[in-house]
Amino acid sequence: KLKGAAALHWYPALADVSLRQGWFWNETSHTTLKSLDELMRTYEFTVGRNAGLQLNLLPDRTGQIPKADANRLKEFGDRLRASFATNLLSLAAAKPGTMEKRPDETWVQSVDLGKPGTVKYVVLQEDIRKGQRVEKFEVEAIDTFGRSRVLKATTIGWKRILKLEMPQVKMLKVTIRESRAEPFVTLAAY
């Protein structure tokens, strides 16, 4: 049952962002180079919300990419690789199709981290070959003291990144509140 839809599809979105202010290089553009923190926020709000990120570069009058821009791109790549290097969840425990359907029509998956740790990001992804199905969900993070924090959002699609930044997390619980059909979601924590 596809709840109000004849078929489910996923359409890619693209966020077109410039590394500097504007779309063309000029003599004063060197003062507008985005900071590393700005680039990370851009990544979180584009890729982290189901879009591809196209980061535009502004060649100078010689046709070269300024050294400061190249260095910033390297720093950005290094930060991304470091931020998403180690998935704290067992791959076996976070496979699509492992969610339990509850009588109230929600779907739930709880994953024990095994060893408690700091979770900066929770990343969810739908199997978009089956279409974008999730319409509303929440992630509950539970720490070693029994305290919890709940993050709520709407669609997941290709990728949804939720910034958690919580220490001593021992368990994550994903609840799909509304879905057009059975959700196929993978879960990761970094």
ZARORO-359334 format. One record per residue: residue number from 1; x, y, z of N, C-alpha, C, O in turn. Coordinates in steps of 0.1 Angstrom, whole numbers, m for minus. Layout:
N
REC   i n.east n.north  n.up ca.east ca.north ca.up c.east c.north  c.up o.east o.north  o.up
REC NUM      X       Y     Z       X        Y     Z      X       Y     Z      X       Y     Z
...
END
This chain:
190
REC   i n.east n.north  n.up ca.east ca.north ca.up c.east c.north  c.up o.east o.north  o.up
REC   1      8     m12     0       0        0     0      9      12     0     18      13     8
REC   2      6      22    m9      15       33   m10      8      46    m5     12      57    m9
REC   3     m1      46     3      m8       57    10     m8      69     1      0      79     3
REC   4    m18      70    m8     m21       82   m16    m12      84   m27    m12      95   m33
REC   5     m4      74   m31       5       76   m43      4      64   m52      3      52   m47
REC   6      4      66   m65       4       55   m74     17      48   m75     18      36   m77
REC   7     28      55   m73      42       50   m72     50      59   m64     47      71   m62
REC   8     61      54   m59      71       61   m51     83      64   m59     89      55   m64
REC   9     88      76   m59     100       80   m66    108      89   m57    103      95   m48
REC  10    121      89   m61     130       99   m54    136     107   m65    141     102   m75
REC  11    136     120   m63     142      129   m73    154     136   m67    152     142   m56
REC  12    165     136   m73     177      142   m67    176     157   m67    170     163   m76
REC  13    181     163   m57     182      178   m56    197     182   m56    206     174   m52
REC  14    200     194   m60     214      198   m61    214     212   m55    207     221   m58
REC  15    224     214   m46     227      227   m40    239     232   m46    250     226   m45
REC  16    238     243   m53     249      250   m60    254     261   m51    247     271   m50
REC  17    266     260   m46     272      269   m37    286     273   m41    293     264   m46
REC  18    289     285   m40     303      290   m43    312     290   m31    307     293   m20
REC  19    325     287   m33     334      287   m23    337     302   m18    341     304    m6
REC  20    335     311   m27     336      325   m23    323     332   m27    314     327   m33
REC  21    321     344   m22     309      352   m25    309     355   m40    319     359   m46
REC  22    297     353   m46     296      356   m60    299     344   m69    303     334   m64
REC  23    298     346   m82     300      335   m91    312     338  m100    316     329  m107
REC  24    319     350   m99     330      353  m107    341     359   m98    338     366   m89
REC  25    353     356  m101     365      361   m94    366     376   m96    364     381  m107
REC  26    370     383   m86     374      397   m87    384     400   m77    387     392   m68
REC  27    390     412   m77     401      416   m69    398     415   m54    407     413   m46
REC  28    386     417   m50     382      417   m36    376     404   m31    373     402   m19
REC  29    375     394   m40     369      381   m36    377     374   m26    372     365   m19
REC  30    390     377   m25     399      370   m15    394     371    m1    398     363     8
REC  31    386     382     2     382      384    15    369     376    18    364     376    30
REC  32    363     369     9     351      362    10    352     347    10    341     340     9
REC  33    364     342    11     365      327    12    358     321    24    360     326    35
REC  34    349     312    21     342      306    32    351     299    42    361     292    39
REC  35    347     300    55     355      293    65    352     278    65    342     274    59
REC  36    361     271    72     358      257    73    345     254    81    338     244    77
REC  37    342     261    91     329      259    98    317     262    89    307     255    89
REC  38    318     273    80     308      276    71    306     264    61    294     261    58
REC  39    317     258    56     316      247    47    309     235    53    302     228    47
REC  40    313     232    66     307      221    73    292     223    75    284     214    73
REC  41    288     235    79     273      238    80    266     237    66    255     231    66
REC  42    273     241    56     267      240    42    265     225    39    255     221    34
REC  43    275     217    42     274      202    40    263     196    48    255     188    43
REC  44    262     200    61     251      195    69    237     199    64    228     191    65
REC  45    236     211    59     223      215    54    220     212    39    209     215    35
REC  46    229     206    32     227      203    18    227     187    17    217     181    16
REC  47    239     182    18     240      167    17    232     161    29    226     150    27
REC  48    233     167    40     226      162    52    211     164    51    204     159    60
REC  49    206     170    41     192      171    39    187     167    25    179     173    19
REC  50    194     156    21     189      149     9    193     156    m4    186     154   m14
REC  51    204     164    m5     208      170   m17    222     168   m20    230     165   m11
REC  52    226     168   m33     240      168   m37    246     182   m35    238     192   m36
REC  53    259     183   m32     265      196   m31    275     198   m42    284     191   m45
REC  54    272     209   m50     281      213   m60    288     226   m55    282     237   m54
REC  55    301     224   m52     309      235   m47    316     242   m58    326     236   m63
REC  56    313     254   m61     319      261   m73    332     268   m68    332     274   m57
REC  57    341     268   m77     354      274   m75    355     286   m85    350     286   m96
REC  58    362     297   m81     364      309   m89    378     310   m93    387     314   m86
REC  59    381     306  m106     395      308  m111    399     323  m111    390     331  m114
REC  60    411     326  m109     415      340  m110    417     343  m125    414     336  m133
REC  61    423     355  m127     425      360  m141    435     352  m149    435     353  m161
REC  62    443     344  m142     452      336  m150    446     322  m153    453     314  m159
REC  63    434     320  m148     428      307  m150    431     297  m139    427     285  m140
REC  64    438     301  m129     443      292  m118    433     293  m106    427     303  m104
REC  65    432     282   m99     425      282   m86    434     288   m76    445     283   m74
REC  66    430     299   m69     439      305   m59    444     294   m49    436     286   m45
REC  67    456     296   m44     462      286   m35    453     285   m22    452     275   m16
REC  68    448     297   m17     440      297    m5    428     288    m7    423     281     2
REC  69    422     289   m19     410      280   m22    413     266   m22    406     257   m16
REC  70    424     262   m28     429      248   m29    432     243   m15    428     232   m11
REC  71    438     251    m7     441      247     7    428     246    15    427     236    23
REC  72    418     255    13     405      253    20    398     241    16    392     234    25
REC  73    398     237     3     392      225    m1    398     213     5    391     203     9
REC  74    412     213     6     419      202    13    415     201    27    412     190    32
REC  75    414     212    34     410      212    48    396     207    50    393     199    59
REC  76    387     211    41     373      206    41    372     191    39    365     184    46
REC  77    379     186    29     380      172    26    385     164    38    380     154    42
REC  78    396     169    44     401      163    56    391     163    68    390     153    75
REC  79    384     174    70     374      174    81    363     165    78    358     158    87
REC  80    358     164    66     347      155    62    352     140    65    344     132    71
REC  81    364     137    60     369      123    62    370     120    76    367     109    81
REC  82    375     129    84     376      127    99    363     126   106    361     117   115
REC  83    353     134   102     340      134   108    332     122   106    325     117   114
REC  84    334     116    94     326      104    90    335      92    88    331      83    80
REC  85    346      91    95     355       80    93    351      67    99    352      56    94
REC  86    346      68   111     343       56   119    328      55   123    323      63   131
REC  87    321      45   117     307       43   120    307      35   133    312      24   134
REC  88    301      41   143     301       35   157    291      23   158    291      16   168
REC  89    283      21   148     273       11   149    278      m2   141    285      m1   132
REC  90    273     m13   146     276      m26   140    269     m26   126    257     m23   126
REC  91    275     m29   116     269      m29   102    257     m39   102    247     m37    95
REC  92    259     m50   109     249      m61   109    236     m56   116    225     m61   113
REC  93    237     m46   125     226      m42   133    218     m30   126    208     m26   132
REC  94    223     m26   115     217      m14   109    213     m16    94    214      m6    86
REC  95    210     m28    90     206      m30    76    192     m27    73    183     m27    82
REC  96    190     m23    60     176      m20    56    167     m32    58    171     m44    57
REC  97    154     m30    62     145      m40    63    145     m47    77    138     m57    79
REC  98    152     m41    86     153      m47   100    144     m39   110    145     m41   122
REC  99    135     m31   105     127      m23   114    114     m32   117    109     m40   109
REC 100    110     m30   129      98      m37   134     86     m29   133     86     m17   137
REC 101     75     m34   127      63      m27   126     55     m28   138     53     m40   143
REC 102     50     m17   144      42      m17   156     27     m16   153     24     m12   142
REC 103     19     m20   162       4      m20   160     m1      m5   157    m11      m4   150
REC 104      6       5   162       2       19   159      7      24   145      6      36   143
REC 105     11      15   137      16       18   123     29      25   122     33      30   112
REC 106     37      26   134      50       31   133     60      19   131     57       8   133
REC 107     72      23   126      83       13   124     94      17   134     97      29   135
REC 108    100       7   141     110       10   151    122       1   149    121     m10   146
REC 109    134       7   151     146        0   152    155       6   163    157      18   163
REC 110    159      m3   172     168        1   183    182      m6   180    183     m18   177
REC 111    193       2   182     206       m3   179    215       1   191    216      12   195
REC 112    221     m10   197     230       m8   208    244      m5   202    249     m13   194
REC 113    251       5   207     264        9   202    274      m1   207    286      m1   202
REC 114    271      m9   217     281      m19   222    289     m12   233    288     m14   245
REC 115    298      m3   229     306        5   238    301      19   237    301      25   226
REC 116    297      25   248     292       39   248    303      49   243    315      47   245
REC 117    299      59   236     308       69   230    301      81   227    289      82   227
REC 118    309      91   223     303      104   218    298     102   204    306      98   195
REC 119    286     107   202     280      106   188    278     121   184    270     128   190
REC 120    285     124   173     284      138   168    273     138   157    265     148   157
REC 121    272     128   149     262      128   138    255     114   138    261     104   141
REC 122    242     115   135     234      103   132    231     104   117    225     115   113
REC 123    233      94   109     231       95    95    221      84    91    223      72    94
REC 124    210      88    84     200       78    80    199      79    64    201      90    59
REC 125    197      68    58     196       67    43    185      58    40    184      47    45
REC 126    176      62    30     166       52    25    172      45    13    181      50     6
REC 127    167      33    10     170       26    m2    162      33   m13    150      29   m15
REC 128    167      43   m20     160       51   m29    156      44   m42    148      49   m50
REC 129    161      32   m44     156       24   m55    142      20   m53    135      17   m63
REC 130    138      20   m40     124       17   m37    115      29   m36    103      29   m32
REC 131    121      41   m38     114       54   m37    116      60   m23    121      53   m14
REC 132    113      72   m22     114       80    m9    101      77    m2     90      82    m6
REC 133    102      70     9      90       66    16     87      73    30     75      76    33
REC 134     97      77    37      96       82    50     91      97    49     97     105    42
REC 135     81     100    57      76      114    58     78     120    71     78     133    72
REC 136     80     113    82      82      118    95     89     108   104     85      96   104
REC 137    100     112   111     107      102   119    113     110   131    114     122   132
REC 138    118     101   140     126      107   151    137      97   155    136      85   153
REC 139    147     102   161     159       94   166    160      98   180    162     110   184
REC 140    160      88   189     163       90   203    176      84   206    179      72   204
REC 141    185      92   213     198       88   217    197      87   232    192      96   239
REC 142    202      75   238     201       72   252    215      71   257    223      63   251
REC 143    219      78   268     232       77   273    233      67   284    223      60   288
REC 144    245      65   290     248       55   300    241      58   313    239      49   321
REC 145    236      70   315     229       74   327    214      73   325    206      77   334
REC 146    209      69   313     195       67   311    188      80   306    176      81   303
REC 147    196      91   304     191      103   298    190     102   283    197      94   277
REC 148    180     109   278     178      108   263    176     121   257    172     131   263
REC 149    179     121   244     177      133   236    170     128   223    174     118   217
REC 150    159     135   219     151      131   207    153     142   197    151     154   199
REC 151    156     137   185     157      146   173    146     142   163    145     130   160
REC 152    138     152   159     127      149   150    129     156   137    135     167   136
REC 153    125     149   126     126      155   113    116     149   104    108     140   108
REC 154    116     153    91     106      148    82    113     138    72    116     128    77
REC 155    115     141    60     119      132    50    134     127    53    142     135    59
REC 156    137     116    48     151      111    48    157     111    34    166     118    31
REC 157    151     103    25     156      102    11    170      96    10    173      87    18
REC 158    178     101     1     191       96    m1    200      97    11    207      87    15
REC 159    199     108    19     207      110    31    201     121    40    197     131    35
REC 160    201     118    53     197      128    63    207     127    74    210     117    80
REC 161    214     138    76     224      139    87    218     148    98    214     159    96
REC 162    218     142   110     213      149   122    225     151   131    232     142   134
REC 163    227     164   135     238      167   144    233     165   158    224     171   163
REC 164    240     155   165     236      152   179    246     157   189    241     164   199
REC 165    259     155   188     269      160   197    266     156   211    264     165   220
REC 166    265     143   214     261      138   227    271     128   232    274     119   225
REC 167    277     130   244     286      120   250    279     108   256    267     108   259
REC 168    287      97   257     283       85   264    270      79   259    262      73   266
REC 169    268      80   246     256       74   240    258      58   240    268      53   236
REC 170    248      51   244     249       37   244    238      30   235    240      19   230
REC 171    228      38   231     217       32   223    211      43   214    209      54   219
REC 172    207      39   202     199       48   193    186      41   190    187      29   187
REC 173    176      48   190     163       42   186    156      51   175    154      63   177
REC 174    154      45   164     147       52   153    133      48   152    130      36   152
REC 175    124      58   152     110       56   150    105      63   138    106      75   137
REC 176    100      55   128      93       61   117     79      64   120     71      54   121
REC 177     75      76   121      61       80   125     52      79   114     40      75   115
REC 178     56      84   102      48       83    90     56      79    78     67      84    76
REC 179     50      69    71      57       64    59     47      59    49     36      54    53
REC 180     50      62    36      40       58    26     40      43    23     30      38    18
REC 181     50      36    27      51       21    26     62      17    36     68      25    43
REC 182     64       4    36      75       m1    45     88       6    43     93       6    31
REC 183     94      12    53     106       19    51    118      10    51    119       0    58
REC 184    128      13    42     140        6    41    151      16    44    156      23    35
REC 185    156      16    57     165       27    61    177      21    67    177      11    75
REC 186    189      26    64     201       23    71    204      34    81    200      46    79
REC 187    212      30    91     215       39   102    230      39   105    236      28   105
REC 188    236      50   107     250       51   110    252      62   121    243      71   122
REC 189    262      60   129     265       70   139    280      73   139    288      64   138
REC 190    284      86   139     298       90   138    301      99   150    313     104   151
END
